[in-house]
Amino acid sequence: MKTMLSTAKTILLSSAITFLCACGAAKDGEDEATPVSAPSPSAPEPTINSFSIDPSNNLESIYELTIDATPLIPEGELAYLSICDVDVTTTNVLSMSYDNCLLRSPVNENTDTFSLSLPNHIDKLVAIAWFYDLTKEPLIVQWDKSLAEGMVWALN
């Protein structure tokens, strides 16, 4: 039985490869592939010494961001905090998907400081604090890495 399944898989794979090769992207009037031009031999190849790296760049692919939600919560109040890598100017926070947020957590006086390890490509975040007291509007705070003066984000 195993031999028959193995043979069937081999035949199916061979047929699929043959079909894909036969259905290549040919243009009208062209039967051959267009050759790719090589770089000019007169242009020098880059070397490791030709790259310039800013002295403040530590070449790490992630950075740590501390989020301080202490100013967000008056004493005795509760809230739910969502930190997302979405630019709030282009997205309505009430209709956006919160499934892919970087942090979703209740906030109170015991849990009001968080630490996130973020990849370097994330440079803008939005924090939405939803208060358990429904008479309060959600608080929306934006963070921009290029405008930050350190890696602590105080939500106020």
N, C-alpha and C positions, 0 to 999 in steps of 0.2 A: 504494500500500500504506500509506504514511504517513497519507494522508487518511482511509483506512478505519479505521486504528487510532485516530486522533485523534477521529473521529466516534464510534467505539465507546466510547472513554473518556468523552466528553462525555455520551453517553446513559446510561452506567452511573453517572456522578457525579450526573446529574440525577435518575435513579431512586432513588439512595440518599438524596439530600436530601429528595425527596418522601416516601419511606417514613419517614424519621426525623421529619419534620414531622407526618405523619399519626399517628404513634405517640406523641404527646406524653403526658405524665403527667397524665391527667384524673382527678379524684376523682368519686365517685358524687354526682350531683346538682349538680355544679359544671361549668359550661361555660366560665366565664371565669376568668382568672387573678386571684388575690387581690392588690389593690394594696398596695404597700409603703409603710409610713408614713414620712413625712419627719421629720427631726429637729425638735424644738421650736424655733420662731424665737426664743424667749426665751433659749435656751442660747447662750452666746458661743462662737464658733468658736475653736479653739486657734490660737495664733500661735507663732512661733518663740521668742518671749521667755517663753512659758508653760511650756516644757520645761526641766526642771532636769537637768543633767548633772554627775555627780560630777567634781570637779577631777582625780582620778587617772585618769579614763577618757580615753584618747587617741583614741578613736573609730576605732581600727583594727579590721578584721575578723579579723585573724590575729595570733598571737603566736608568738614563738620559745621553744622549750624545749630546753635542753641536757641531755643524758642522759650522766651520768658512770658508766660501768660498771667503773671501775678497782677499787673495793672488792669487786666481784663475783668477780673472777678472781684466784685465787692464782697466784703466779709459775709460769710454765710450763704452766698448765692452759688448756684450751679449752672454750668454751661456745657455744651458739647462743641468741640473744636475740630474743624476740618482744615488741613493744610494741603493745598493742591498746586500743581505747577501749571496753572491756567492764568492767562492775562484777563482780568475781570473787565477790562474795557471792551473786549470783544465777545464776552460770554455773559449771559444772564445767570447770576449765581443761583437763582431760584429754579432754573430749568437745566442746569448743567449736571452731568453724571458725576457722582461722588464715588463711584466704584474704584477709580484708579487714583484716589488721593494718597498722598505720601503719609499722612497721619490723620487718624480719626480716633478721637479719645474724649471721654468726659474730663472736665476740668473742675477742680475744687481746690480748697486751700492745701490739701495734701499732695495733689498731682497738678502742679502748675508750671513745671519746667520740663522741657522735652529736648532731646538731642536727635538730630537727623544727619545721616551720612548721605550726601547728595552728589550725583555725578556732575562733572564740570559743565555739561551742556545746560543744566538747569540754572537759569540766572534770574528768574522771576517767579515769585510765589504769591499766592493769595491765601489769607486766613479768614475763615468765616466762623464766627462764634454764634452758636444758636443757644439762646438763653432758655432755661426751663420755665422761667416766668414769661408766659406768652404775651404779656403786655409790652415787653421790650422787643424792639427791632433787632434783627441779627446785626452784629458788628462785622464789617468787612475791612480788612487791612491788607495793603499790598506791600511786598518787599522786592527790591531790585538790588541784585548783587553789586552792580556797578556803582550804586549810590550808597551802599552800606559802609559804615565806618567800623567794621569789625564783624565777627561772626556770631554776634548775639542779636537776636531780633526780639525786642520788647514790644508786645502787642498792646498798643495804647492809641 
